[in-house]
Amino acid sequence: MHEEIFALEENDTWVLTALPHHKTAIGCRWVYKIKHRADGSIERYKARLVAKGYTQMEGLDFIDTYSPVAKLTTVRLILALATMNNWHLKQLDVNNTFLHGILHEEYALDILTDTSLLGAKPVSTPIDYCTKLHKKSGTILPNPTPYHRLIGRLIYLTNTRPDISYCVQHLSQFVDSPTSAHQQEAFHIVRYLKNALGCGLFFSNNSHPQIKAFSDFDWAGCHDTRRSVTGFAVYLGSSLISWKSKKQATVSQSSSKVEYRALASTTCEI
């Protein structure tokens, strides 16, 4: 806690000033977490001082929001350019920021351990393509918290694992009322991760800085809403730097409209 306060003061995180009239001060609180190693032992204790931003009212306490966080696509783009041009990379760390994340291979092992699937039989595909899920598949889980936690961790893992993006997006739409069938498909993804722990992104140094994009769609792919799913992948040379699988906002009556919307989303990303 002392290190956190010292780092905040050293980085000039705040400036002491008088509270304006008719304004409410935002409180803060400490958030504590224990970081564990892959074997379950404690690596270190973490403490963060965070603001209670949820106490603010839009239009009264603030109008616009801004968070100085780099988009992951930008980070991957820089890594791809650095590899092509043989640039020297240097990793920096600030005490009270999360610049040094854990390796995703270790993260996948943690997921296997937490779900008690470390000894399960691995599978070769991230999803069972013969199973068509909808909201009423299976029985309602009495405690949905483990499912919420697992889907959240899998979403984080998609930052370097495009191979599970579609299936994780598909399962994330059931977090409001997950069932046993949804949970089994989530476990299927975890078993796939066991079979492909070393998979990830590869940035080639023998490539040309040319942007290429590919787009696809699944017309009326959602069995509950009949909305279509857009998928795209953007490459710099042979290096994959951006991808997404997302359900479209509206229902389309023709596959042509779905295709145009998918192309529009891809173009916006470029």
N, C-alpha and C positions, 0 to 999 in steps of 0.2 A: 504493500500500500504506500509506503514511503517512497519507493522507487517510482510508482505511478504518479504521485503528486509532484515529485521532483522533475520528472520528464515533462509533465504538462506545463510546469512553470518555465522550464528551460526552453520549450518550444513556443512560448508566448501564446498559449492556447486561448487565453482570455485576457480581457482588459477590464479592470475595475472601474465602474462608472456609477453614476446616480440612476436610480430606477425612475423612468419617465412617469408622469402623472397618468393615472387610470390604466397602468400596465401591471400585470401580475408576474412576479418573478418565477422562473422555472426552477424547480427543485432538481436534485440529483440523488443518485443512489449508487452503492457499491454492488458490483456483480462479481461473484466468486466462482471459480471453476478449478477443478483438479485435472491436470493433463496426465494421462496414463501412457505407459509404453505398450508395445505390442503384447508383452507377456502379462499385462495387467498391473504391474508395479507402478508406483507413483513417480512421475518424472519431475514435476514441479507444480507449485500452486500459483494460480493466476488471479489477479484482481484488476478490475476495470471500473473507472468512475464514469458513469453515463448520465446524460441529461434526461429528464422525464418529458420528452417532447410531446408525449401523448396528452399532456395537460393543456396544450395550446389549442386555440380555435382559429381555423382558417378565416381570413378576412378581418380578424380582430387582432390577433397576436402576430400573424405573418400573412404575406401575400404569395410570395414565391419561395420555393425551396431549392437548395443547391447543395450537392454533396460532391466534393472534389475527389472522386474515385475514378480511376481509369477503367475504361471498358476492357473486358478481357480480350475482345477481338483486337484492340489496339496493342495489347501486350503480345499477343501471338504474332501480330503483323511485325512488330519490332524484332521479335526473336527470329522470324523467318528472314527478315532483311539482314540481321546481324550474321546469320548463318551463311547467307549467299555471299556477303561481302567480307567474311572472315573478320568481323569486328570483335573487339575484346569486350566481354561482358563482365560487369562487376555488380555483385549483389550487395545492397545496402540494407541496413536494419535500423529501425527506430524503436525504442523500448516500448512505447505505448501504441504501436500500430501493428497490423497483422501482415507485414511484408513477407515474413518467413512462414509459409503454411507447411503443413505436414505433407510428405510425399503421398501421392494418391495410391501407390501400391500398398503402402502401410495402412492408408485409410481404408482400402478395400479389405485388408486383413482384419482390421478392427470391426468392420461391418459383419464379416463372417463369424467372428468370435461373439459379438453381441447378439447375433441371431441364432447362435448355437448350430450353425451350419458348416463349421470348419471341417467336420468329418462327413459331410453329405456328398453324395455322388454328383460330380460336375456335369453340366450339360453344354452342348456345343452352340446353342442359339440363345439370344437374350430373352426371347419370348416364345411361348407355345403358339405357333401360327394357326393351329387347328382350333384354338379356343377363342370364341367371340364373347368378350365381356360387355356387360351393361350394368346399370345401377343395381338391379335386383338379382344379379348372379350370386348364388350362395346365400349364407345366413349372416345377419348383422353381427359384427364383432361386439362383444360386451364391453371391451376396453379398447377403443381405437387408438390410444396414445402410442403404443409400439408401432402401429402402421404409419401414423403421422411422422414419427421420428425416422423410420426407415426410409420413407419417401423423401423426406427432407435431406437426408444424407446422400441418397442416390441422385437427387437433383444437383447437389454440390459436386458429385463425382462426374457429372456430365460435362463439367468444364474442360476435362481432358479425355473424356470417353464418349465420342460421338456415336459409337456403336450401340449405346443404350439410351440415346436421347429419345427415340420414338416411343419405346416401351415405357420409359419413366414418365414421359408426357401423358401417355395413355392412362397410366395408373394414378397420376396425380389428380385427375378429374373426379376421382371417387373418394377423396379425403374427407368430404363432408359426411359420408355414411359408408365407410368401408365394410366389406363382407369377407367371409372366409375365402371366397374365390379370388377376390382381389389380393388378399394376403398371400395366397398360394402362388399367384403370378409374380408378386414382389419377391418371394423366396426363390422363384425360378431365375430371376435376374441375379440374385446373390450367388446362386449355384453356377451361373454362367461366369460371373466374375472370378470364381475359384478356378475355372477352366482357362481364364484369360487374364491372369493377374498382371502380366508384363505388357499388355496392350496399352497403347497411348498414342501420342502425337509424334510424328517424325518430321524434322525440318532438314531438308536436303541442302547441301552446299553446292550441288551440281544442278542448278535450276535457274530459270530466267524469271525476272520480276514482272511476270505477266499475270493479270487477274483473270481468273476463269470462274464461272459460276454455273451451278446446275440446280434446276428446280423440278419438283415433282409434287403430286397431290394425290390424296385418297378421297375420291368423290363420295360424299355422304358416309364417311367412314365412322362417324359416331352413331351408334345404334340408338342412343337415347334422344339426341337432338337432331339427327340427320345432317349435322354440319360436317363440312369437309375439313381435311387436315392438310396443311401446307408443310412442305419440307424443302430445305435448300442447303447447299454446301458451297462455300466460296474458297477458292484456292489462290494463293500467290505462288505462281510456278507450280511445283508439285507439292507444296506445303499447305495443308488444310488450316485455315485461320478462322473460319466462322461457319456455324451450322445452326439449324433450328428445326424443330418439329412442333407445330402449334396449330390448334384448332381455329378455323376461321370464324369471324365474328357473326356472320349471317349464313342463312341457308341459301344455297344456290340451286336453281332449277335445271341448270345445264352444266355439263362438264367444261364447256368453253369458258363460262364465267369463273368457275373454280380455277381454271388454268391461268386466266388473266390475273386473278387476285394473287395466285402463287407467284407469278412473274413480277407483279408489282412489289410484293414483299421482298423478293430477292433483289430487285433493282434498288429499293430503298436501303437495303443493307450494304450494297456496293457503294 
